[in-house]
């Protein structure tokens, strides 16, 4: 089973999406968007940038967990990973986004 984007609407009316791996695990989450079209543009940006050299930036949180952000060509963050216990697990998460994002379908659950 391949990955998919789940587009959802938050209680405050804003939109967001998660990229799920084939096993259903969330591997990337977006920011909140005021408009549905903006969230859909964010999904397109993840698909395009997941294969771009230098698009991923790894970070370490204040509690020593590893995570990554995916940036668009303009430097804006378009998605952030979950927290990982190690750098190698974080690297695996990046590879999962690179493998799953480009061909992932969008499951619109925002209605």
C-alpha positions in Angstrom: 0.0 0.0 0.0 1.3 3.4 -0.9 1.2 6.6 1.1 -1.6 9.2 1.1 -2.3 12.7 2.1 -5.3 13.2 4.5 -6.8 16.7 4.2 -8.7 17.6 7.3 -10.6 20.6 8.8 -9.8 21.7 12.3 -12.5 22.7 14.8 -11.5 26.4 14.3 -12.3 26.0 10.5 -8.7 25.9 9.3 -7.3 23.2 7.1 -4.3 21.0 7.5 -2.9 17.7 6.1 -0.9 14.7 7.1 1.2 12.5 4.9 0.7 8.9 5.9 3.1 6.0 5.0 1.7 2.8 3.5 1.4 1.4 7.1 -0.9 4.3 8.2 1.8 6.1 10.2 1.9 9.9 10.0 5.3 10.9 8.6 4.7 14.6 7.9 2.2 17.2 9.1 1.4 20.6 7.7 0.8 24.0 9.3 -2.8 25.3 9.6 -4.2 27.0 6.5 -7.1 29.4 6.4 -8.3 28.3 3.0 -8.7 24.8 1.6 -7.0 25.8 -1.7 -3.9 26.9 0.3 -3.8 23.5 2.0 -4.1 21.8 -1.4 -1.2 24.0 -2.7 0.8 22.8 0.4 0.2 19.2 -0.6 1.5 20.0 -4.1 4.5 21.7 -2.6 5.3 18.6 -0.5 5.0 16.4 -3.6 7.4 18.7 -5.6 9.9 19.4 -2.8 10.2 15.8 -1.4 12.6 15.0 -4.2 14.6 18.2 -4.2 18.1 18.2 -2.9 18.5 20.2 0.3 14.8 20.5 0.9 15.0 18.6 4.3 16.5 20.1 7.4 17.0 17.9 10.4 16.7 19.4 13.9 16.9 18.4 17.6 14.1 19.4 20.0 14.6 20.8 23.5 14.1 17.2 24.9 16.7 15.7 22.5 14.3 14.2 20.1 15.1 14.3 16.4 12.8 15.6 13.7 12.9 17.2 10.3 11.2 20.0 8.4 10.6 20.1 4.6 11.1 23.5 3.0 9.9 24.9 -0.3 12.3 26.6 -2.6 11.5 29.9 -1.0 12.6 28.6 2.4 9.1 28.3 3.9 8.4 25.2 5.9 5.7 23.1 4.3 5.7 20.2 6.7 7.2 18.8 9.9 7.8 15.3 11.0 6.9 13.5 14.2 9.6 13.2 16.9 12.1 10.4 16.5 14.3 8.8 19.2 17.4 8.8 17.0 19.1 10.4 14.1 18.9 7.2 12.1 15.1 6.9 12.7 14.7 10.5 11.6 16.7 9.7 8.4 14.3 6.8 7.8 11.4 9.3 8.1 12.9 11.5 5.5 13.3 8.5 3.1 9.7 7.6 3.8 8.5 11.1 2.7 10.7 10.9 -0.4 9.3 7.6 -1.3 5.6 8.2 -0.4 4.9 11.9 -1.2 5.4 12.2 -5.0 2.7 9.6 -6.0 0.4 9.9 -2.9 -3.3 10.4 -3.5 -5.2 13.0 -1.5 -8.0 11.7 0.8 -10.2 14.8 1.4 -11.8 14.4 4.8 -12.5 18.1 5.3 -16.2 18.1 4.2 
